[in-house]
Amino acid sequence: MKLIKPVKTINATVRVPGSKSLTQRALIAAALASGDSTLVGPLASEDTSYTIGALRAMGIGIDDRDPERWTVQGSGGIITAPAEDVFLGNNGTATRFLTSVAALGRGRIRITGDERMAQRPIAPLMEALQGWGVRLKSDAVNGCPPLTIDADGIGGGKTVLPEGKSSQYLSSLLLVAPYAGEKAELEVRGEVLSRPYVEMTLAVMADFGIRVEAAPSLAFFRIPQGRYRGHEYKIEGDASGASYFWAAAAVTGGRVTVANVPVPSLQGDANLVPLLARMGCHVHKTGGGITVTGPERLEGIEVNMGDMPDVAPTLAVVAAFAEGTTVINNVAHLRIKECDRVSAVVNELKKMGADVQEEPDRMIIHGRAGGVNLHGAEIETYHDHRIAMCFAVAGLRVEGVKITGEECVGKSFPDFWERFALLAEQ
């Protein structure tokens, strides 16, 4: 259990690890590339460790001994069927991405995860891959992992992704599509949520040499046949991880610079910063980073967070310290993350005395300036790294906030607690 100690003021500059989203996309592109790649400033975490282990099992050489520079020996799209099951824990991104990567191989490949992963849907991705001629099944016949893929390459042609509820389905398909037997086309039905993550995938593909023709709505894609080219790829600091430090400035009225998230950023989660500005924070670019200074009083806002779900819990915690009502809309897809993040955030804010309402696709937080109505509580993390980190922010202002299961931050930010402690020291 981690007791968070309140601080009187913050004036800090921090660096965050490399972006988890960019690291995992770059690992896939580099693994499939012709030639070797160097990933500069990647994220070493539980999630990326699962991705690396799975790629190695599929025949990809990866040297990650230097934490700042990983070397990936590209296979040119040749994937070996592992002798053992590929276990990916609760790494949703890797499970979706590697399902498509596995389809490029030859032979039977089984992808498994932990108990929560077995509850997270993947049926839309399966249906789209089947449209490209891939044979795969959900072992429990419930549209969730474990999955068995009878791999024999990807045929290509036109397929349909029946819904865009998880951008990871779409990114997974795009990343492997250049290796299809014929030129691939992809139609997406329904709303494309978390759009910046899809744009990030397209940017990574372009950096590795494949440019995709995409409709402005992201409802249709034509992907050329080709091979990624190995090269040196620099990874931005993680905007999701940075969100907790910017939020710390907001709730304490302090000043925090995150030195390695650039403007502009490939990461949609960096768009939390303009939302904090709407709540009253002062924001400015500092060198290669972003500085947020909290105001005397935060104000509630209404926002659509469909494009940046991972930082919605962070904003919800900040909202509890703002005067007035904050409405966070379009976040139903938070319910299929590492936990049901809508219910988790609402439950834990209520423990602290916050006036919060939960609806199917939104959270409504009736805040009080400075969080004067809040009190300490023992916070359940639900084994979810984002719940642990966003409620740590509340503990900077409220006495008695204790985070249980705090080790879950290893999923995306292994030294979070050490870096978070720097806020009280600078």
Summary of the structure (lengths in Angstrom):
residues: 426
radius of gyration: 21.1
end to end distance: 24.2
largest distance: 61.6
contacts: 1644
relative contact order: 0.14
helix: 37%
strand: 25%
